């Protein structure tokens, strides 16, 4: 049984690696044939790039540990009430004044 999150089977991964190495086929052509993104094909052919992206994403996600949803919700309530008190409705045009 295939995992529902996976786009391609392991056999297809091996076929993609083989075709890219021997047939001189581009990433985009393979992506179009298999109905996936070019990025996925690059990750299949170059696992070192996939690992680099995975580690970078893991490092960049660390800020979420300290994110306090309730504190932000309270802040946004105060911000919006101040904005309403000043008369902003949210339908004003951005970047322009009365001309």
C-alpha positions as CSV (number, residue, x, y, z in Angstrom):
1,X,0.0,0.0,0.0
2,X,1.4,3.4,-1.0
3,X,1.5,6.3,1.5
4,X,-1.1,8.8,0.5
5,X,1.3,11.7,0.9
6,X,3.8,10.2,-1.6
7,X,3.5,11.3,-5.2
8,X,5.8,8.6,-6.7
9,X,6.7,5.0,-5.9
10,X,10.2,3.9,-5.1
11,X,10.5,2.2,-8.5
12,X,9.6,5.5,-10.1
13,X,12.4,7.2,-8.1
14,X,14.9,4.7,-9.4
15,X,13.6,5.1,-13.0
16,X,13.9,8.9,-12.8
17,X,17.5,8.6,-11.5
18,X,18.3,6.2,-14.3
19,X,16.7,8.3,-17.0
20,X,18.2,11.5,-15.9
21,X,21.7,10.0,-15.8
22,X,21.5,8.1,-19.1
23,X,19.1,9.9,-21.4
24,X,20.3,13.4,-20.8
25,X,16.7,14.4,-20.0
26,X,15.9,17.7,-18.2
27,X,14.3,18.1,-14.8
28,X,11.3,19.9,-16.3
29,X,10.6,17.2,-18.9
30,X,10.7,14.5,-16.2
31,X,8.5,16.6,-14.0
32,X,5.9,17.0,-16.8
33,X,5.9,13.3,-17.6
34,X,5.4,12.2,-14.0
35,X,3.0,15.0,-13.1
36,X,5.0,16.4,-10.3
37,X,7.1,19.6,-9.6
38,X,10.5,20.2,-11.0
39,X,11.7,20.6,-7.4
40,X,10.6,17.1,-6.5
41,X,12.6,15.7,-9.5
42,X,15.6,17.6,-8.3
43,X,15.3,16.2,-4.8
44,X,15.0,12.7,-6.2
45,X,18.0,13.0,-8.5
46,X,20.1,15.0,-6.0
47,X,19.4,13.7,-2.5
48,X,22.2,16.0,-1.1
49,X,20.1,19.1,-2.1
50,X,17.0,17.5,-0.5
51,X,19.0,17.0,2.8
52,X,20.2,20.6,2.7
53,X,16.7,21.9,2.3
54,X,15.4,19.6,5.0
55,X,18.0,20.8,7.5
56,X,17.4,24.5,6.5
57,X,13.7,24.2,7.0
58,X,14.2,22.4,10.3
59,X,16.5,25.2,11.5
60,X,14.1,28.0,10.3
61,X,11.1,26.4,12.0
62,X,12.6,26.7,15.4
63,X,11.1,30.1,16.0
64,X,7.6,28.5,16.1
65,X,8.5,26.9,19.5
66,X,8.2,30.3,21.2
67,X,5.2,31.6,19.3
68,X,2.4,32.3,21.7
69,X,-0.9,32.2,19.9
70,X,-3.0,33.6,22.8
71,X,-0.6,36.6,23.2
72,X,-0.8,37.4,19.5
73,X,-4.6,37.1,19.5
74,X,-4.9,39.5,22.4
75,X,-2.4,41.9,20.6
76,X,-4.4,41.8,17.4
77,X,-7.7,42.6,19.3
78,X,-6.1,45.7,20.8
79,X,-4.6,46.7,17.5
80,X,-7.9,46.4,15.6
81,X,-9.9,48.2,18.3
82,X,-7.4,51.1,18.1
83,X,-7.7,51.1,14.4
84,X,-11.5,51.2,14.6
85,X,-11.4,54.0,17.1
86,X,-9.4,56.0,14.6
87,X,-12.0,55.5,11.9
88,X,-10.3,53.0,9.6
89,X,-12.7,50.5,8.1
90,X,-10.1,48.4,6.1
91,X,-11.6,49.5,2.8
92,X,-9.3,52.5,2.2
93,X,-6.9,52.5,-0.7
94,X,-3.3,51.8,0.2
95,X,-0.6,54.2,-0.5
96,X,-2.6,57.2,-1.5
97,X,-4.2,60.2,0.0
98,X,-6.8,62.6,-1.2
99,X,-5.7,64.1,-4.5
